[in-house]
């Protein structure tokens, strides 16, 4: 019979009950628990669903039935089960911990609530909310498990701050949370979710020193309104003024990052851009009509208006209008937005009248020409010399192209007929409200008369067509809106600025550095224990390192042509531990490149806590790994395993404490492309029958037997991430998790049983944990290679939920 040690790190009154006290292979031990009766004296606590004591971590819901018609309470308790070490290797340690721990590392007082209760509350706090002060943490349980398990947060010390959208807290990741005040201003918090044992640690930090996830760059001449697609709340629609920039994070983190754009107050179309894909999207059209204005009637400002009759002419603000009964063109006082005064010039030079067509709520593209009336003369024949022809609207007709094609030139409006211009009938005296407009001969003077001066005034600035594209700017994805017909000008000016910036950094070119190292014969590293006895010899040959540093970037290229690790133990039957798998004609795969290749490009960062990489590519060839039991045990002993097996365990009971409190906020790394490729490993394991007493004792502490097998082929997909922006810990854990899962799935397929090496999950979980710890120690500048029993523990361990 195997004992089990039960301990609670969060509930002093939690109790446990064994359903079975006998541990056998056919019937594993099951355990159940409930909340202590002293927590809810009036309630009836119930026992949770049984869980296995074989190993792993998971969660169980513990229910409490409340009196009356009140809904029951549910607590989610995290459970971790693992085996002890050394003389406690037959003991299973069961630890109960809070499933969710909210850690406030920001400078604000925060409030938390389930989304169902925070929805619609605005700046008010719902019943049952919890709050934390800066630098403190609190255990969180869902008030209602039948509602969506989405958490909302609010800044309590920011005036009029509303609740954020709901986000998941049961997936390890990091992201920005967006909160708004009643005026629509955005406030960001960086949220990082990590799994510590059986507890999800949700940390909230200030985002002032971090780049925003999205940026809206409005380079057009009109205001833009945007909102997250599928978000119906009108209060979450944000305006970005002309030639301005706005930082943004998703209002609803659970919805895709799709942003919908429109031109504010312009009856424009809508364009939805996916912020995950860098490309150009559909054009954004908006109504941008023109007024045809009599220039002389706009010649005086309000402050300089004259008196008398002259005032009526120079300040009349007359534009071309259309009489709805006769379709004749007349002069009327300018009225903003009046459709009968609005015109649109086509690419062929026709002036389409907007008032003669039904309005478009959301124009997806310019209106078809055949649905509009255009500016023409009233007569059927051409205008003769010294005669005047009234203007009216007609259907587009290619046979009348000379009188339906117009051009603004030298301050006048001319048609396809020579020396004929649009003018007010009756000369300057004809510039009055309601006067008729005609087409007649020009004055022949260098300066046209006031009655012949007509210009176009845009209803709104810009061309009416906007270009929408998503571009990368480090970890920030930029949604750029620019005028389609001004893009060439913008691009040419930006290229000029780039040339100027190149000239500006030219004096610093002396600081450029290039390092080239070629070691054809390579280097050798020997590992010798304290006996002394040589264990392994590592050979790295064909080493080539090329490093360049300029003001623009840092480029590192490393290639190792051959890698081999030899077994140096006397009398060994397997002299090679690791080597490149030789190419065979049967496989049809040609491996001619280096054994290991690393390519990295780093660019300068303006942010103190951010490192930017264009890409990091690690590519390895197919390797053959041969594990001999005797050498494995000697290596474990060399790295310190078994020296402190008297310790029972190292339980994470200090989850509430800040491990990096003095270190400050962690540095984050951004990669446009991150790829680690280890395509295939051919694995063999050979057991040893005669072991010395010290190695036998060490083998007994492992808790699992080794199984002999040869040439097990393990194919693994590469680890690939696009645009990750995470801390070092999250990236390393993500890499280890990927390859651990690849190895586990392949091991189950090859051997047909998860009993490989006792339990491969336990082995790979702990080995990956040891690698992560070793990387951290290397970065702290440790020159020695010590590894305690925690880092190289090889206990049998499983997973359950």
C-alpha positions, -999 to +999 in steps of 0.1 A: +000+000+000+013+035-009+005+064+014-006+097+002+002+130+019-026+156+016-019+193+021-038+226+015-021+259+005-053+279+003-081+263+024-073+257+061-106+239+066-105+217+035-110+181+043-103+150+022-118+115+021-104+083+006-127+062-015-101+034-017-071+028+005-056+001-016-034+011-045-032-014-073-025-012-110-060-022-120-077+002-096-057+034-090-064+054-058-092+079-060-097+108-037-125+133-031-128+165-010-152+191+001-152+226+017-150+227+054-183+232+072-170+263+090-167+284+059-205+284+052-222+273+084-257+276+069-248+257+037-243+220+030-209+213+014-208+185-011-181+161-021-164+168-054-159+143-082-131+118-074-096+124-088-067+101-093-036+100-071-014+087-099+001+121-106-005+153-126-025+184-120-061+194-125-091+211-110-123+201-092-155+220-086-166+219-050-203+228-044-221+243-014-259+240-013-274+272+003-307+273+021-338+287+005-340+294-031-305+310-033-282+296-060-255+273-048-219+282-045-191+266-065-154+268-057-128+257-082-098+241-064-066+234-081-050+200-074-014+189-079-003+153-074+033+141-077+056+115-061+082+122-035+119+116-039+145+095-022+130+075+006+097+092-001+095+079-036+065+057-028+045+086-013+021+107-035+019+143-024-015+160-030-016+198-028-048+218-029-043+254-041-065+282-054-073+278-091-071+316-098-049+341-081-052+378-091-019+397-087-020+435-089+015+446-099+002+480-113+001+514-096-037+514-096-064+501-073-082+474-093-117+460-091-126+425-105-160+409-114-174+382-136-186+396-169-222+387-164-224+409-133-202+438-146-221+441-179-240+473-182-228+487-148-207+515-164-187+531-136-206+513-107-194+482-089-217+452-089-225+431-058-198+406-050-170+424-068-135+422-052-107+448-052-069+448-047-045+475-038-012+480-057+013+453-048-013+429-034-030+397-046-063+380-040-078+346-046-107+346-071-136+322-075-164+325-101-196+336-084-216+316-109-203+287-129-233+286-151-223+319-166-195+325-190-162+324-171-149+357-183-132+382-160-136+420-162-114+446-146-118+483-138-094+511-125-110+523-093-088+553-088-094+567-124-124+590-126-154+577-146-135+545-156-159+518-169-155+480-169-134+463-195-146+435-218-145+400-205-114+378-211-104+342-204-081+334-175-075+297-181-051+299-210-014+309-204-008+341-225-003+378-222-023+407-237-035+443-232-068+450-215-086+481-226-108+502-203-125+534-211-139+564-193-173+580-201-156+602-227-142+573-246-106+576-236-086+544-234-066+531-204-045+500-208-033+472-184-009+444-194-023+411-183-001+380-181-015+346-173+008+318-162+002+283-148+021+278-115+014+242-105-024+240-103-029+277-100-034+302-128-016+334-118-031+364-135-008+394-131-018+430-140+010+455-147+011+491-161+014+493-198+031+528-199+065+514-209+051+488-234+041+494-270+004+492-277-009+462-296-026+483-322-022+519-335-046+538-358-027+561-381-051+585-399-030+601-426-061+613-445-078+647-444-111+635-430-120+622-395-122+584-392-145+564-369-137+528-360-149+501-337-142+464-331-163+443-355-193+426-339-193+451-309-227+467-309-221+493-282-222+527-298-202+541-269-172+520-281-170+537-314-139+559-315-130+589-336-095+595-350-091+631-363-074+640-395-036+636-394-035+620-359-026+588-343-044+567-316-032+537-296-058+510-292-064+475-277-095+453-283-125+463-263-136+427-263-106+404-260-126+373-268-136+386-302-112+385-332-091+417-337-112+429-367-117+467-369-144+483-390-137+518-404-159+545-418-156+583-425-174+602-398-204+622-410-197+616-447-221+589-457-192+566-465-188+529-470-174+505-444-142+485-445-133+457-420-096+450-416-081+419-399-052+431-377-036+397-378-028+400-416-005+426-431-020+436-464-040+463-482-078+461-479-107+474-499-109+511-507-129+533-483-152+556-503-169+587-489-191+613-505-169+642-515-189+665-537-180+699-549-197+733-550-193+754-582-189+788-566-189+823-581-154+834-570-163+871-567-191+864-542-166+848-518-140+876-521-146+892-487-144+877-452-169+884-425-145+909-407-139+929-439-174+931-453-181+964-471-214+982-469-239+990-495-245+973-528-209+961-530-214+941-499-243+922-515-221+910-543-188+903-527-203+885-497-233+868-513-216+833-514-234+822-546-230+787-560-246+768-589-280+753-580-307+737-601-344+747-603-362+714-597-391+724-621-372+736-651-339+718-645-322+751-654-290+761-636-292+792-614-272+810-587-282+804-551-267+812-517-245+783-505-262+760-481-240+733-466-253+698-474-280+709-498-280+681-524-292+703-553-260+723-550-236+693-550-217+681-580-193+653-588-167+654-616-160+621-633-128+610-648-140+619-683-148+655-672-185+653-668-202+672-640-228+649-624-255+665-604-260+647-570-295+661-563-309+644-594-301+609-580-314+591-549-290+593-519-266+565-510-263+556-473-231+536-476-215+541-510-193+511-518-180+528-549-188+559-570-223+561-584-229+547-619-229+574-645-262+563-662-281+570-630-272+607-629-279+639-648-250+659-660-244+696-667-252+706-703-266+736-723-303+740-729-301+743-767-297+714-791-271+731-813-237+746-804-234+781-792-228+806-819-205+837-817-216+864-793-246+844-781-254+830-747-270+796-740-286+788-706-273+757-686-295+728-677-293+691-667-294+663-693-288+626-695-252+616-704-249+614-742-216+607-760-229+627-790-229+658-768-195+653-754-184+689-763-211+705-741-210+678-714-172+679-708-160+706-684-127+718-671-117+743-644-089+764-660-075+799-651-103+805-626-130+798-652-153+768-660-149+759-697-164+732-719-152+713-749-160+742-772-132+768-776-134+803-760-168+795-743-170+799-705-197+797-678-208+831-666-237+850-649-261+864-674-260+902-674-224+907-663-215+917-628-251+929-622-262+893-628-244+881-596-274+878-574-295+851-557-317+834-583-299+847-614-296+825-645-262+810-655-253+807-691-225+796-714-210+824-735-179+838-751-151+848-728-140+885-725-107+879-743-088+897-716-059+883-696-080+887-664-116+874-667-144+895-655-160+888-621-191+873-637-169+846-654-149+835-624-160+801-611-141+777-589-148+743-573-151+741-535-148+706-520-175+697-496-149+678-476-111+676-480-095+648-498-103+628-529-132+607-516-112+574-519-091+562-489-065+534-489-066+511-459-037+488-450-023+470-420+015+474-415+039+461-388+058+484-365+077+461-342+051+445-319+025+471-328+002+465-357-006+497-375-039+504-393-030+531-417-056+552-435-044+575-463-058+593-493-056+570-523-046+597-547-020+612-524-001+579-517+025+585-543+033+619-528+034+604-493+057+576-504+080+599-523+082+622-492+089+593-469+117+581-492+132+616-490+130+614-453+146+581-453+174+594-474+178+623-450+178+599-420+205+579-438+226+610-442+220+619-406+234+586-393+262+586-418+287+601-393+281+572-370+291+546-396+325+543-378+308+524-351+299+496-374+313+462-363+319+430-382+332+398-366+340+366-386+352+334-370+360+303-389+371+271-371+373+244-396+387+218-372+363+230-345+365+226-308+363+198-283+348+198-248+355+170-223+333+164-193+352+149-163+338+140-129+355+142-096+369+106-096+384+118-121+368+100-149+360+113-184+323+108-192+317+124-226+336+142-253+318+168-274+331+176-309+320+207-328+337+211-362+332+234-391+322+263-369+314+295-387+303+327-369+295+359-387+283+389-367+277+424-381+264+454-362+253+486-380+231+515-370+202+497-387+205+462-372+226+434-358+229+402-378+242+369-363+248+338-385+261+307-368+266+273-385+282+241-371+289+216-398+293+185-376+282+177-340+291+145-322+291+135-286+312+104-277+308+080-248+342+079-230+335+052-205+358+022-206+343-009-219+312+008-234+294-009-263+280+023-276+308+047-283+286+075-298+258+092-278+247+118-303+256+124-340+240+135-373+219+107-388+237+097-420+217+100-452+203+068-467+191+060-502+159+044-488+147+076-470+151+097-501+161+127-480+193+146-488+209+163-458+239+182-469+237+213-448+252+221-415+242+201-384+230+232-367+223+266-381+212+298-363+202+330-381+190+361-361+184+397-371+179+422-343+168+458-349+172+488-325+144+494-300+133+527-286+117+509-256+138+500-226+119+468-218+116+455-254+140+436-277+130+435-313+140+407-337+132+406-374+136+368-372+152+340-353+157+307-372+172+276-356+175+247-379+190+213-371+195+182-392+183+147-382+201+134-352+207+099-337+206+097-299+218+066-281+213+064-243+233+040-223+220+034-188+253+035-170+264+067-186+230+083-180+233+075-143+268+089-141+257+121-159+228+125-134+253+121-105+276+146-121+248+172-122+239+167-086+210+144-087+206+122-056+228+144-034+199+159-015+172+132-019+165+136+018+143+166+010+107+156+007+097+182-019+098+217-029+062+228-028+053+262-043+036+274-011+048+310-017+025+316-047+013+348-031+048+362-029+065+382-056+094+362-070+106+391-091+096+420-069+131+435-067+139+427-104+113+451-117+092+445-148+105+418-171+120+424-205+099+413-234+110+399-268+093+404-301+099+383-332+084+389-366+092+352-373+104+326-347+111+291-360+130+262-344+132+231-365+143+197-352+128+174-378+138+139-367+154+121-338+163+084-340+164+072-304+178+041-288+181+030-251+204+003-238+202-010-203+231-021-182+231-054-161+260-048-138+261-015-120+283-004-091+265+000-057+264+039-059+247+038-093+223+011-082+213+033-053+209+063-076+188+041-100+165+032-071+157+069-065+145+074-101+112+057-096+109+042-131+127+014-150+145+018-183+133-003-213+156-014-240+147-005-276+166+006-307+161+030-336+128+045-326+122+073-352+106+104-337+094+130-363+086+164-349+069+195-364+089+227-361+081+253-335+068+283-354+054+316-341+046+347-360+048+381-342+050+368-306+056+395-280+062+378-247+086+375-218+116+351-219+098+327-195+067+324-216+087+319-248+109+292-233+079+274-217+061+276-250+090+260-269+095+233-243+058+226-242+057+222-280+085+197-282+074+178-251+040+173-267+056+162-299+078+137-281+049+123-260+027+118-290+055+101-309+065+079-280+029+066-276+028+058-313+062+040-314+058+018-284+021+016-283+020+023-245+026+054-223+046+032-200+077+040-220+105+048-195+080+042-167+059+072-177+072+095-205+050+124-194+066+126-161+101+122-176+096+149-203+078+173-179+107+172-155+135+172-181+119+203-198+116+219-164+153+213-158+163+227-191+143+259-184+159+262-150+194+256-165+188+284-191+179+308-163+210+299-144+232+304-174+218+339-180+225+348-144+262+343-152+268+310-134+300+294-146+294+261-129+269+234-138+250+224-108+215+210-109+197+199-078+172+171-075+143+194-084+158+202-118+166+167-129+139+148-111+127+118-131+097+107-112+068+089-128+041+115-134+008+118-154-019+142-164-056+143-157-084+168-157 
